[in-house]
Amino acid sequence: MTKPDAAASDDLLGAFSQLLWDLNRLAQEQPLPDFHPAALARLQELLAFDCAWWGRTALVDSQIEEHSRYLFELPEAYLADWRAIEHQDVTVERAHRQPGQAVIVDMRATTPGLAWLGERHGLGELLCVIHTNPRTRLSDHLSLYRRPGSPRFGERERRLLTHLIAHLSAAVDASQIRTLVARREHLESQQHLALAVCDRQGVLHSAERGFSDLLCDEWPDWQGPRLPVDLDETGYQGERVHIQCRPVLDLWLLTVCRLGPLACLSDRELVVAQHFGVGLTYKEIARELAIAPSTVRHHLRSIYQKLGVHDKASIATLVDRSPPG
């Protein structure tokens, strides 16, 4: 290798190393909704492209099932147009034939469908790579596009993306975990809950230690990675756990809490039980809640029946053991 070639190689390695450093930093600093655009903008500095499609998929019965996506400088209509010609997209077959290896596709010189898609959205060439996580079996796919008239993708760019995709996938995971950590910092009773990220199809992407144990309290035979119940923004209230769902992009941020023994009580019964738990009398509770002492006795009988106890000391014990909040 000549000195100029060696210098160019060192420069490229240095730029690659700096990019990996910056991706790690972005994963630690950027909230999940901002990570993808920041990471792609940084990638553009080393590997030029005009727009991109970054998503997670699974191969189910030879069909690609999408679990999350991010479009960079592409309209949402692009996905509907792609699905219309999906059967003519040679990119999928070529990328899966060489997992982990980036492939270059000339959209204008392959199939009529892909040529139509490129013309419709002003795209000429794409560079695509797929990386499959051996644990979750979810695949990160990244397609980088250049407009007609731009320089063609070459072997340098192909090899760069090949070596980058595993790091990009890991950075997405790190960003998700950071989101969970930031969420936990704002939650109380941390010993009674666990957090996770899943997609709208209910497939887990990232989860804290203990999340699986909590789910198995409700569903003993569950093994994952797909959740045992369909979720939406209302979450889930079971016999042993409660799941809250918070939307983040096209993903769900899940908080699963183990229900305490008082979960079977009504709101008013719970308040009465908590007052008994701190030692208040019938009259004190009635005065505190602005209700009649006979109403307090009625609630107490119902509490005994639901909890299967027979004295106020047992109620106090259950109140003390229940998760706060």
C-alpha positions as CSV (number, residue, x, y, z in Angstrom):
1,M,0.0,0.0,0.0
2,T,1.4,3.4,-1.0
3,K,1.7,6.2,1.5
4,P,-1.2,8.1,0.0
5,D,-3.4,5.0,0.2
6,A,-2.4,4.3,3.7
7,A,-3.1,7.9,4.7
8,A,-6.6,7.7,3.1
9,S,-7.2,4.4,4.9
10,D,-6.2,5.9,8.2
11,D,-8.5,8.9,7.6
12,L,-11.4,6.6,6.8
13,L,-10.9,4.5,9.9
14,G,-10.7,7.7,12.0
15,A,-13.9,9.0,10.5
16,F,-15.6,5.6,11.1
17,S,-14.4,5.5,14.7
18,Q,-15.7,9.0,15.3
19,L,-19.0,8.1,13.8
20,L,-19.4,5.1,16.2
21,W,-18.5,7.3,19.1
22,D,-21.1,9.9,18.1
23,L,-23.8,7.2,17.6
24,N,-23.2,5.9,21.1
25,R,-23.4,9.5,22.4
26,L,-26.6,10.2,20.6
27,A,-28.1,6.9,22.0
28,Q,-27.3,8.1,25.5
29,E,-28.4,11.7,25.1
30,Q,-31.3,11.8,22.6
31,P,-34.8,10.9,23.6
32,L,-36.2,8.0,21.5
33,P,-38.3,10.2,19.2
34,D,-35.2,12.3,18.3
35,F,-32.6,9.5,17.9
36,H,-33.3,8.3,14.4
37,P,-33.1,11.7,12.7
38,A,-30.0,12.7,14.7
39,A,-28.3,9.4,13.9
40,L,-29.1,9.6,10.2
41,A,-28.0,13.2,9.9
42,R,-24.7,12.2,11.5
43,L,-24.4,9.2,9.1
44,Q,-24.8,11.6,6.1
45,E,-21.5,13.3,7.0
46,L,-19.6,10.0,6.3
47,L,-21.9,8.3,3.7
48,A,-23.8,10.8,1.5
49,F,-27.5,10.1,0.8
50,D,-30.6,12.1,0.2
51,C,-33.3,10.2,2.1
52,A,-33.7,7.0,4.0
53,W,-36.0,4.3,5.4
54,W,-35.0,2.7,8.7
55,G,-37.2,0.1,10.3
56,R,-37.6,-3.1,12.1
57,T,-39.2,-6.2,10.6
58,A,-39.6,-9.9,11.1
59,L,-39.7,-12.6,8.5
60,V,-42.9,-14.7,9.1
61,D,-43.8,-17.5,6.8
62,S,-41.6,-16.0,4.1
63,Q,-43.4,-12.7,4.4
64,I,-42.0,-9.5,5.8
65,E,-43.9,-8.1,8.8
66,E,-43.1,-4.5,9.8
67,H,-42.8,-3.7,13.4
68,S,-41.5,-0.1,13.4
69,R,-40.2,2.4,10.9
70,Y,-38.7,5.9,10.5
71,L,-38.7,7.8,7.2
72,F,-36.0,10.4,6.7
73,E,-36.8,13.0,4.1
74,L,-39.5,10.7,2.6
75,P,-43.2,11.2,2.7
76,E,-45.6,8.8,4.4
77,A,-47.1,8.1,1.0
78,Y,-43.9,6.3,0.0
79,L,-44.8,3.3,2.1
80,A,-48.2,2.8,0.5
81,D,-46.6,3.2,-2.9
82,W,-43.9,0.6,-2.0
83,R,-46.5,-1.9,-0.8
84,A,-48.2,-1.6,-4.2
85,I,-45.0,-2.9,-5.9
86,E,-43.5,-4.9,-3.0
87,H,-43.7,-8.1,-5.1
88,Q,-41.4,-6.4,-7.7
89,D,-38.8,-5.1,-5.2
90,V,-35.7,-7.2,-5.7
91,T,-34.0,-5.4,-2.8
92,V,-35.8,-7.7,-0.3
93,E,-34.6,-10.9,-1.8
94,R,-31.1,-9.7,-2.4
95,A,-30.6,-8.3,1.1
96,H,-32.0,-11.5,2.8
97,R,-29.8,-13.6,0.5
98,Q,-26.8,-11.8,2.0
99,P,-27.8,-11.0,5.6
100,G,-25.5,-8.3,7.1
101,Q,-24.1,-7.4,3.7
102,A,-25.2,-4.1,2.1
103,V,-26.5,-4.3,-1.5
104,I,-26.7,-1.7,-4.2
105,V,-29.9,-1.5,-6.4
106,D,-30.5,0.7,-9.4
107,M,-34.2,1.4,-9.1
108,R,-34.4,2.4,-12.8
109,A,-32.9,-0.8,-14.2
110,T,-34.4,-3.7,-12.3
111,T,-38.2,-4.1,-12.4
112,P,-41.0,-1.9,-13.8
113,G,-42.5,-1.5,-10.3
114,L,-39.3,-0.3,-8.7
115,A,-38.6,2.0,-11.6
116,W,-42.1,3.5,-11.2
117,L,-41.5,3.9,-7.5
118,G,-38.2,5.7,-8.1
119,E,-39.7,8.0,-10.7
120,R,-42.7,8.8,-8.5
121,H,-40.5,9.9,-5.6
122,G,-37.4,11.2,-7.5
123,L,-35.1,8.3,-6.5
124,G,-32.4,6.7,-8.6
125,E,-30.4,4.3,-6.6
126,L,-30.5,2.7,-3.1
127,L,-28.1,1.1,-0.7
128,C,-29.8,-1.5,1.6
129,V,-28.7,-3.7,4.4
130,I,-30.4,-6.0,6.9
131,H,-29.2,-7.0,10.4
132,T,-31.0,-9.6,12.4
133,N,-30.8,-9.6,16.2
134,P,-30.1,-13.3,17.2
135,R,-32.0,-12.8,20.5
136,T,-35.2,-11.1,19.4
137,R,-35.1,-12.3,15.7
138,L,-36.1,-8.8,14.7
139,S,-34.3,-7.4,11.7
140,D,-33.1,-3.8,11.4
141,H,-33.3,-2.7,7.8
142,L,-31.8,0.5,6.5
143,S,-32.2,1.8,2.9
144,L,-30.3,4.9,1.8
145,Y,-31.4,6.6,-1.4
146,R,-29.7,9.0,-3.8
147,R,-31.5,11.2,-6.4
148,P,-31.0,10.7,-10.1
149,G,-27.8,12.6,-11.2
150,S,-26.1,12.0,-7.8
151,P,-22.8,10.0,-7.7
152,R,-23.4,6.3,-7.8
153,F,-23.0,4.2,-4.6
154,G,-19.7,2.4,-4.7
155,E,-17.8,-0.4,-2.9
156,R,-16.6,2.0,-0.3
157,E,-20.1,3.0,0.7
158,R,-21.4,-0.6,0.5
159,R,-18.6,-1.8,2.9
160,L,-19.2,1.1,5.2
161,L,-22.9,0.4,5.7
162,T,-22.1,-3.4,6.0
163,H,-19.8,-2.7,9.0
164,L,-22.1,0.0,10.4
165,I,-25.5,-1.8,10.6
166,A,-24.8,-3.9,13.7
167,H,-23.7,-0.7,15.5
168,L,-26.8,1.2,14.3
169,S,-29.0,-1.6,15.6
170,A,-27.3,-1.6,19.0
171,A,-27.7,2.1,19.2
172,V,-31.4,1.8,18.7
173,D,-31.6,-0.7,21.5
174,A,-29.5,1.6,23.7
175,S,-31.8,4.6,22.9
176,Q,-34.8,2.5,24.0
177,I,-33.1,1.5,27.2
178,R,-32.2,5.1,27.9
179,T,-35.9,6.0,27.5
180,L,-36.8,3.4,30.0
181,V,-34.2,4.6,32.5
182,A,-35.4,8.2,32.1
183,R,-39.0,7.1,32.6
184,R,-38.1,5.1,35.7
185,E,-36.5,8.2,37.3
186,H,-40.0,9.8,37.3
187,L,-41.8,6.8,38.8
188,E,-42.2,5.9,42.5
189,S,-42.4,2.4,44.0
190,Q,-39.7,1.2,41.7
191,Q,-39.5,-2.2,43.3
192,H,-43.0,-3.0,42.2
193,L,-42.7,-2.3,38.5
194,A,-40.7,-2.9,35.3
195,L,-40.6,-1.1,32.0
196,A,-40.4,-2.2,28.4
197,V,-40.7,-1.1,24.8
198,C,-42.8,-3.0,22.3
199,D,-44.3,-2.3,18.9
200,R,-48.0,-1.9,18.0
201,Q,-48.1,-5.7,17.1
202,G,-47.2,-6.5,20.7
203,V,-43.6,-7.7,20.0
204,L,-41.0,-6.8,22.7
205,H,-38.0,-4.8,21.6
206,S,-36.4,-3.9,24.9
207,A,-37.3,-4.7,28.5
208,E,-35.9,-4.2,32.0
209,R,-34.9,-7.2,34.1
210,G,-38.0,-8.4,36.0
211,F,-40.5,-7.5,33.2
212,S,-40.9,-11.1,32.2
213,D,-41.4,-12.2,35.8
214,L,-44.2,-9.8,36.3
215,L,-46.0,-10.9,33.1
216,C,-45.6,-14.5,34.2
217,D,-47.5,-13.6,37.4
218,E,-50.5,-13.1,35.2
219,W,-49.7,-15.5,32.4
220,P,-47.6,-18.4,33.9
221,D,-47.0,-20.1,30.5
222,W,-45.9,-16.9,28.6
223,Q,-42.5,-17.0,27.0
224,G,-42.5,-14.1,24.5
225,P,-41.4,-12.2,22.5
226,R,-45.0,-11.4,21.6
227,L,-47.1,-10.1,24.5
228,P,-49.9,-12.4,25.7
229,V,-52.5,-9.7,25.4
230,D,-53.4,-7.0,22.8
231,L,-52.7,-3.5,24.0
232,D,-53.8,0.0,23.2
233,E,-53.7,3.3,25.0
234,T,-56.1,2.0,27.7
235,G,-53.5,-0.5,28.8
236,Y,-54.5,-3.7,30.7
237,Q,-56.0,-4.4,34.1
238,G,-55.6,-8.0,35.2
239,E,-56.0,-10.0,38.4
240,R,-52.3,-9.6,39.3
241,V,-50.7,-6.9,37.1
242,H,-51.6,-3.6,35.6
243,I,-50.0,-2.4,32.3
244,Q,-49.9,1.2,31.2
245,C,-49.2,2.1,27.6
246,R,-47.6,5.3,26.5
247,P,-47.1,5.9,22.7
248,V,-43.6,6.9,21.5
249,L,-43.4,7.2,17.7
250,D,-44.9,3.9,16.4
251,L,-43.9,2.1,19.6
252,W,-45.4,1.6,23.1
253,L,-43.6,2.4,26.3
254,L,-44.9,-0.1,28.8
255,T,-45.1,0.1,32.6
256,V,-46.2,-3.1,34.2
257,C,-47.0,-3.0,38.0
258,R,-47.8,-5.9,40.3
259,L,-51.2,-5.3,41.9
260,G,-51.3,-5.4,45.7
261,P,-53.9,-7.3,47.7
262,L,-56.1,-4.2,47.9
263,A,-56.6,-4.0,44.1
264,C,-60.0,-5.8,44.4
265,L,-61.4,-2.9,46.5
266,S,-63.5,0.0,45.1
267,D,-62.0,3.5,45.3
268,R,-64.0,4.4,48.4
269,E,-63.3,1.0,50.1
270,L,-59.6,1.5,49.4
271,V,-59.7,4.9,51.1
272,V,-61.5,3.5,54.1
273,A,-59.0,0.6,54.3
274,Q,-56.1,3.0,54.2
275,H,-57.6,5.1,57.0
276,F,-58.1,2.0,59.2
277,G,-54.5,1.0,58.3
278,V,-53.2,4.1,60.0
279,G,-55.3,3.5,63.1
280,L,-58.3,5.9,62.7
281,T,-61.6,5.0,64.4
282,Y,-65.0,4.7,62.7
283,K,-65.9,8.2,63.8
284,E,-62.6,9.7,62.7
285,I,-62.9,8.1,59.3
286,A,-66.6,9.3,59.0
287,R,-65.5,12.8,59.8
288,E,-62.5,12.7,57.5
289,L,-64.6,11.5,54.5
290,A,-67.8,13.4,55.4
291,I,-69.9,10.2,55.5
292,A,-72.0,8.6,58.2
293,P,-70.3,6.1,60.7
294,S,-72.9,3.5,59.5
295,T,-71.5,3.9,55.9
296,V,-68.0,3.3,57.2
297,R,-69.2,0.1,58.9
298,H,-70.9,-1.0,55.6
299,H,-67.6,-0.4,53.7
300,L,-65.7,-2.3,56.4
301,R,-67.9,-5.4,56.0
302,S,-67.4,-5.4,52.3
303,I,-63.6,-5.0,52.8
304,Y,-63.5,-8.0,55.2
305,Q,-65.4,-10.1,52.6
306,K,-63.3,-9.1,49.6
307,L,-60.0,-9.5,51.4
308,G,-60.9,-12.7,53.4
309,V,-59.9,-11.1,56.7
310,H,-61.7,-10.6,60.0
311,D,-60.1,-7.8,61.9
312,K,-58.7,-4.3,61.4
313,A,-55.1,-5.5,62.2
314,S,-55.1,-7.7,59.2
315,I,-56.3,-4.8,57.0
316,A,-53.4,-2.7,58.4
317,T,-51.0,-5.4,57.5
318,L,-52.3,-5.6,53.9
319,V,-52.2,-1.8,53.5
320,D,-48.6,-1.8,54.7
321,R,-47.6,-4.5,52.2
322,S,-49.4,-2.9,49.2
323,P,-47.4,-0.9,46.6
324,P,-47.7,2.9,47.2
325,G,-49.8,5.0,44.7
